[in-house]
Amino acid sequence: MITTVGPFNATSSRSTRFLGLCLLLGIPALILFAFIFSPEDDSMEDAVRLLYIHVPVAIFSYIAFGVTAVGSICYLWKRSRWWDTTAHASAEIGVMFCGLTLVTGSIWGRPTWNTWWEWGDVRLVTTLVMFLMFIGYLALRQVPASPEARAKRAAIVGIIGTINIPIVNRSVEWWENSTLHQQSSLTDGNLENLTLFTWFLGTLVIGITYLWLLIHRFRVGWLETEEERLGYGAAIEERQAEAHGLDVGSTGIPEEGENE
């Protein structure tokens, strides 16, 4: 539901305001636990605090691109504008989260690996490839075309792009001799007590952020497609009227009594 505020259309609703309130409470709590309450790590020291953001945004970049793949498949199956809009909205958020993953990973790598970037690290390179593929997905959506053709092309690229997700996720295990990345701290039991709680809190906050952004971006995208659809409709009617030699008024609708 899109509410109206004065002369402007807003994309807020009761659900998004509730999610926004959760973020207003969750973000300060995450900052307090990440920088004050949680202890240093024995090996990573203060660098461990970046993992409270780095790992959750990486996880939700996978989820966001996965939603794009599901939306793309459903669009090709049902030709539904709803699914195409969902795929587009989730891809934009996924690109933002994936970019943040690369930035925070680079910052974390400087004190841990003594380098900002390592081209020999498989996970870094595959994550960059995934980021660039979805940058291409968003760029393709800006290429002039009919809405149907644009959505079909983007859906194909969106599906192909998500093939990289399991490669990125499992690269540490598959190429353990070609990566600087450590094994998952969650599965190897290195995260305990407040450190583990803070990681879960960070994951929850990033998850709510993703959902909040997705709802708003979907609503904006739906308004854009509505405007585009109506605009195309008016243009088609005008062209049809010109082809039939009709006198079309300012509304683009033939006057009453005229034959088509």
C-alpha positions, 0 to 999 in steps of 0.5 A, a space after each residue: 500500500 502506498 500512502 499519500 502525504 500532502 501533494 506527494 506520493 510516499 512509499 511508506 506504510 505501516 509495515 515499513 514504518 515498523 521495520 524502520 523503527 526496528 532499525 532505529 533501535 537495532 543500529 545503535 545496539 549493534 554499534 554498542 555491542 560491536 565497538 564496546 561490549 564485545 571483546 577483541 579476538 585472540 588472533 584478529 584483535 580489533 579487526 574482528 569487529 568488521 566481521 559483524 558487518 562484512 559477513 552479514 552483508 556478504 550473506 544478504 548479497 547472496 540472498 538479494 541476488 538469489 531473489 533476483 534469480 527467482 524473480 527472473 525465472 518467474 518472469 520468464 515463466 509467467 511474464 509477470 511485471 511484479 516479478 520483474 520489478 522484484 528482481 530489479 529491486 533486489 539486484 540494486 540492493 544486492 549490488 550495494 551489499 556486494 560492494 560493501 562486502 568488497 570494501 569491508 573485506 579490503 579494510 579487514 584484509 589490510 591489518 590481517 593479511 597486510 594487503 588491501 587486495 590479493 588477486 590470487 585470492 579466489 574468493 576476492 576475485 569471484 566476488 568481484 566478478 559477481 559484483 561486475 556481472 550485476 553491475 552489467 545487469 543494472 546497466 542492461 536495464 537502462 538500454 532503450 527497449 520495450 519493457 518486455 524485451 528489456 525484462 526478458 534480457 535482464 532476466 536471462 542475465 540475472 539467472 546467469 549471474 547467480 551461477 557464481 553464488 555457490 562458487 563464491 560461497 564455496 571457494 574457500 573449501 574448493 580452492 583452500 590452497 589458493 585463498 587467504 580467506 579463513 574457514 567460516 568462523 561460525 562453523 568452526 566454533 571460534 565465535 562465542 558468547 558476546 562475539 557470537 551474539 553480536 554477529 547474530 545481531 549484525 545479521 538481523 540488522 542487515 536482514 531488516 535493512 534488506 527487507 526495508 529497502 526491498 519494499 521501498 525500492 519495489 514500490 518505487 519501481 512499480 510506480 516507474 513501470 506504471 508511468 512507463 506503461 501508461 506512457 507507452 499506451 498513450 503513445 500507441 493510441 496516438 500512433 494508431 489515431 494518426 494511422 487512421 486519420 482520427 482527430 485525437 484530443 488532448 486526452 489521446 482518446 478519439 472523440 465520441 461518434 468517430 469510427 475507428 
